[in-house]
Amino acid sequence: MSATRIYKRRLFTSYLSVVSSTTLVLFVLSLLGFVLLNSQSIANYFKEQVMMTVFLEDETKEMEREQLMTTLRLASFTKAVRYISKETAAIEHSEAIGEDFMDFLGYNPLQDALDIGLNADFVTTEVLDSLSDVMEQKPYVSEVLYDRPLIVLLNKNIARFGFWLLVCSGVFVGIALLLINHSIKLSIYSKRLVIQTMLLVGAKKRFIRRPFMWRYMGLGAISAVIALLGFGGVLRFLAELIPQIQWWGNQESLLILAAAILGGSVLICALSAFFATQKHLRLTYDIVY
């Protein structure tokens, strides 16, 4: 194998190493950035899974039930209202336990109920306690139930998750900068003899530095595009897996994230290439060899 082919293979391996390591770092940064930008909408999704159930007295008139449902649908705290008759509830409960409990009891002990889906902003114990007190004052409302411990735990964990997400994002950004910079430094180190040869023949430092910067800026752009394509594939998979969350909903934040990843990658690679090349341009012939 000729020396030229060996040099080209080593050069390709060097560039491939930079692209692969940068792509991996940018891909993880894309995921972290997306979660950070959309943490509120993801938190809202989990909050809106909490249901408040209003049980109605057996003597409740249809007009009273419809009036209550209309009032709830118009309320700002309501996302959805579903009426469940005692007969429907009995069928669902029998399917859940695998046997018809009414054959054993001889009657249906369940009550008509309204399942209320809540908007995320109102899923707090204070708001739900207040709503529960107001609805229980109605004569045809038997009981209002919701999972209070779950709401306390949910709000506490969401606040904790947001804090640690910020901490992890900051730490990982620092690690990403170091990894990309280190990869480019190693790549340019392998070309230190080329740099010294160009200096010996009288090439100016700016002339030597410019192609290195453009080359690694291009590699940074390629890495960012590959990382964003992988990130888009993950989003598509999540959209099919959990369609309830609007993964593609906030187009503006996705464009901002993509621009930040692409621009940040090019800028970091340019700066890393500049300083790494500058270091070798300052070295004397004796030190290099």
C-alpha positions as CSV (number, residue, x, y, z in Angstrom):
1,M,0.0,0.0,0.0
2,S,1.4,3.4,-1.0
3,A,2.2,6.2,1.5
4,T,-0.5,8.4,-0.1
5,R,-3.2,5.8,0.4
6,I,-2.1,5.3,4.0
7,Y,-2.2,9.0,4.6
8,K,-5.7,9.3,3.1
9,R,-6.9,6.4,5.2
10,R,-5.6,8.0,8.4
11,L,-7.1,11.3,7.3
12,F,-10.5,9.8,6.8
13,T,-10.3,7.9,10.1
14,S,-9.4,11.2,11.8
15,Y,-12.4,13.0,10.3
16,L,-14.7,10.1,11.0
17,S,-13.7,10.1,14.6
18,V,-14.5,13.9,14.9
19,V,-17.8,13.5,13.2
20,S,-18.9,10.4,15.1
21,S,-18.0,11.8,18.5
22,T,-19.5,15.3,17.8
23,T,-22.7,13.7,16.4
24,L,-23.2,11.6,19.5
25,V,-22.7,14.6,21.8
26,L,-25.0,16.8,19.7
27,F,-27.7,14.1,19.6
28,V,-27.8,13.8,23.4
29,L,-27.8,17.6,23.6
30,S,-30.7,17.8,21.2
31,L,-32.7,15.4,23.4
32,L,-31.8,17.3,26.6
33,G,-32.7,20.7,24.9
34,F,-36.0,19.4,23.7
35,V,-37.0,18.1,27.1
36,L,-35.9,21.4,28.7
37,L,-37.8,23.5,26.2
38,N,-40.9,21.3,26.5
39,S,-40.7,20.3,30.1
40,Q,-43.9,22.3,30.9
41,S,-46.0,20.6,28.2
42,I,-44.8,17.2,29.3
43,A,-45.6,18.0,32.9
44,N,-49.0,19.3,31.8
45,Y,-49.7,16.0,30.0
46,F,-49.1,14.0,33.2
47,K,-51.2,16.5,35.3
48,E,-54.1,16.2,32.9
49,Q,-54.3,12.4,33.5
50,V,-55.6,13.1,37.0
51,M,-59.4,12.8,37.2
52,M,-61.9,14.1,39.6
53,T,-65.0,11.9,40.0
54,V,-68.4,13.3,41.1
55,F,-70.9,10.7,42.4
56,L,-74.6,11.5,42.0
57,E,-77.5,10.6,44.2
58,D,-79.8,7.9,42.9
59,E,-82.6,10.5,42.9
60,T,-80.8,12.9,40.7
61,K,-83.0,14.1,37.9
62,E,-81.7,14.1,34.3
63,M,-82.2,17.9,34.1
64,E,-80.0,18.4,37.1
65,R,-77.3,16.2,35.8
66,E,-77.3,17.9,32.4
67,Q,-77.2,21.3,34.0
68,L,-74.2,20.3,36.1
69,M,-72.4,18.8,33.1
70,T,-73.0,22.0,31.1
71,T,-71.7,24.2,33.9
72,L,-68.6,22.0,34.2
73,R,-67.9,22.0,30.5
74,L,-68.0,25.8,30.5
75,A,-65.7,26.1,33.5
76,S,-62.2,27.2,32.9
77,F,-60.7,24.3,35.0
78,T,-62.4,21.6,32.9
79,K,-60.7,19.8,30.0
80,A,-63.4,17.1,29.5
81,V,-66.5,15.7,31.2
82,R,-67.7,12.1,30.9
83,Y,-70.9,10.8,32.2
84,I,-70.8,7.2,33.5
85,S,-74.1,5.6,34.4
86,K,-74.3,3.0,37.2
87,E,-75.0,0.3,34.6
88,T,-71.9,1.2,32.6
89,A,-69.8,1.3,35.7
90,A,-71.1,-2.1,36.7
91,I,-70.1,-3.6,33.3
92,E,-66.7,-2.0,33.5
93,H,-66.1,-3.2,37.0
94,S,-67.3,-6.8,36.2
95,E,-64.8,-6.9,33.3
96,A,-62.0,-5.6,35.5
97,I,-62.6,-8.3,38.2
98,G,-63.5,-11.0,35.8
99,E,-66.9,-11.9,37.3
100,D,-70.4,-10.4,37.6
101,F,-70.5,-9.1,41.2
102,M,-74.3,-8.2,40.8
103,D,-75.1,-11.9,40.7
104,F,-73.6,-12.3,44.1
105,L,-75.0,-9.1,45.6
106,G,-78.4,-9.2,43.9
107,Y,-78.3,-5.5,43.1
108,N,-76.1,-2.7,41.7
109,P,-74.5,-0.8,44.6
110,L,-72.7,1.7,42.3
111,Q,-73.8,5.3,41.5
112,D,-74.0,7.4,38.5
113,A,-70.8,9.5,38.2
114,L,-69.1,12.3,36.2
115,D,-65.5,11.9,35.4
116,I,-63.9,15.4,35.1
117,G,-60.7,15.9,33.3
118,L,-58.8,19.0,34.5
119,N,-56.7,21.5,32.9
120,A,-53.1,21.3,34.1
121,D,-53.0,24.8,35.7
122,F,-55.8,23.7,38.2
123,V,-54.3,20.4,39.3
124,T,-53.3,21.5,42.8
125,T,-54.6,20.3,46.1
126,E,-55.8,23.8,47.0
127,V,-57.9,24.2,43.8
128,L,-59.3,20.7,44.0
129,D,-60.2,21.0,47.6
130,S,-62.1,24.2,46.9
131,L,-63.9,22.7,43.9
132,S,-64.8,19.6,45.9
133,D,-66.3,21.7,48.7
134,V,-68.4,23.7,46.2
135,M,-69.8,20.7,44.4
136,E,-70.5,18.7,47.6
137,Q,-72.9,21.5,48.6
138,K,-75.2,20.6,45.8
139,P,-78.1,18.4,47.1
140,Y,-77.8,15.8,44.3
141,V,-74.1,15.3,44.7
142,S,-73.3,12.3,46.9
143,E,-69.5,12.5,47.0
144,V,-66.4,14.0,45.2
145,L,-63.3,12.0,45.0
146,Y,-59.8,12.5,43.6
147,D,-56.3,11.1,44.3
148,R,-55.0,13.8,46.7
149,P,-51.7,12.0,47.6
150,L,-51.0,11.5,43.9
151,I,-51.4,15.2,43.1
152,V,-49.0,16.2,46.0
153,L,-46.4,13.7,44.8
154,L,-46.9,14.7,41.1
155,N,-46.4,18.4,41.8
156,K,-43.4,17.8,44.1
157,N,-41.7,15.5,41.6
158,I,-42.3,17.9,38.6
159,A,-40.6,20.7,40.5
160,R,-37.7,18.4,41.5
161,F,-37.4,17.1,37.9
162,G,-37.2,20.7,36.5
163,F,-34.4,21.6,38.9
164,W,-32.3,18.5,38.2
165,L,-32.9,18.8,34.4
166,L,-31.3,22.3,34.5
167,V,-28.3,21.0,36.5
168,C,-27.8,18.0,34.2
169,S,-28.2,20.1,31.1
170,G,-25.5,22.5,32.4
171,V,-23.1,19.7,33.3
172,F,-23.6,18.0,29.9
173,V,-23.1,21.1,27.9
174,G,-19.7,21.5,29.7
175,I,-18.8,17.9,29.0
176,A,-19.9,18.3,25.3
177,L,-17.7,21.3,24.9
178,L,-14.7,19.4,26.3
179,L,-15.3,16.3,24.2
180,I,-15.7,18.2,20.9
181,N,-12.7,20.3,21.7
182,H,-10.6,17.3,22.6
183,S,-11.6,15.4,19.4
184,I,-10.5,18.3,17.2
185,K,-7.3,18.8,19.1
186,L,-6.3,15.2,18.6
187,S,-7.3,15.4,14.9
188,I,-5.1,18.5,14.3
189,Y,-2.3,17.0,16.4
190,S,-2.0,14.3,13.9
191,K,-1.4,16.9,11.2
192,R,1.3,18.8,13.2
193,L,4.0,17.8,10.7
194,V,2.0,19.2,7.8
195,I,1.6,22.5,9.7
196,Q,5.4,22.7,10.3
197,T,6.2,21.8,6.7
198,M,4.0,24.7,5.5
199,L,5.7,27.0,8.0
200,L,9.1,26.0,6.7
201,V,8.2,26.8,3.1
202,G,7.1,30.3,4.2
203,A,3.3,30.0,4.4
204,K,1.6,32.6,6.5
205,K,-0.1,31.5,9.7
206,R,-3.5,32.9,8.5
207,F,-3.1,30.9,5.2
208,I,-2.4,27.7,7.2
209,R,-5.1,28.2,9.8
210,R,-8.0,29.1,7.4
211,P,-8.4,25.6,5.7
212,F,-8.4,23.9,9.0
213,M,-11.1,26.1,10.4
214,W,-13.3,25.7,7.3
215,R,-12.8,22.0,7.2
216,Y,-13.8,21.5,10.9
217,M,-16.7,23.9,10.6
218,G,-17.9,21.7,7.7
219,L,-17.5,18.6,9.8
220,G,-19.4,20.4,12.6
221,A,-22.3,21.2,10.3
222,I,-22.3,17.5,9.0
223,S,-22.4,16.3,12.6
224,A,-25.2,18.6,13.5
225,V,-27.3,17.5,10.5
226,I,-26.8,13.8,11.3
227,A,-27.6,14.5,15.0
228,L,-30.8,16.4,14.1
229,L,-31.9,13.6,11.7
230,G,-31.5,11.1,14.5
231,F,-33.3,13.4,16.9
232,G,-36.2,13.7,14.4
233,G,-36.4,9.9,14.2
234,V,-36.7,9.7,18.0
235,L,-39.5,12.3,18.0
236,R,-41.3,10.4,15.3
237,F,-41.0,7.2,17.3
238,L,-42.3,9.0,20.4
239,A,-45.2,10.5,18.5
240,E,-46.3,7.0,17.5
241,L,-45.7,5.6,20.9
242,I,-47.5,8.3,22.9
243,P,-49.7,10.3,20.5
244,Q,-51.4,12.1,23.4
245,I,-48.4,14.4,23.7
246,Q,-48.0,17.0,20.9
247,W,-44.3,16.2,20.3
248,W,-44.3,18.3,17.1
249,G,-46.7,20.9,18.5
250,N,-44.3,23.7,19.3
251,Q,-42.7,24.3,15.9
252,E,-41.0,27.5,17.0
253,S,-39.1,25.8,19.8
254,L,-38.0,23.0,17.5
255,L,-36.6,25.5,15.0
256,I,-34.8,27.4,17.8
257,L,-33.3,24.1,19.0
258,A,-32.2,23.0,15.6
259,A,-30.7,26.4,14.9
260,A,-28.9,26.4,18.2
261,I,-27.5,22.9,17.6
262,L,-26.3,23.7,14.1
263,G,-24.9,27.1,14.9
264,G,-23.4,25.9,18.2
265,S,-21.7,23.0,16.5
266,V,-20.2,25.1,13.8
267,L,-19.0,27.8,16.2
268,I,-17.5,25.3,18.7
269,C,-15.7,23.5,15.9
270,A,-14.4,26.7,14.5
271,L,-13.1,27.9,17.8
272,S,-11.5,24.6,18.7
273,A,-9.8,24.4,15.3
274,F,-8.5,28.0,15.7
275,F,-7.0,27.5,19.1
276,A,-5.6,24.0,18.3
277,T,-4.0,25.2,15.1
278,Q,-2.7,28.3,16.8
279,K,-1.0,26.1,19.4
280,H,0.9,24.2,16.8
281,L,1.8,27.4,14.8
282,R,3.6,28.7,17.9
283,L,5.7,25.6,18.4
284,T,9.3,25.5,17.0
285,Y,10.6,22.9,14.6
286,D,12.8,21.3,17.3
287,I,9.9,20.9,19.8
288,V,7.6,19.3,17.2
289,Y,10.2,16.8,16.1
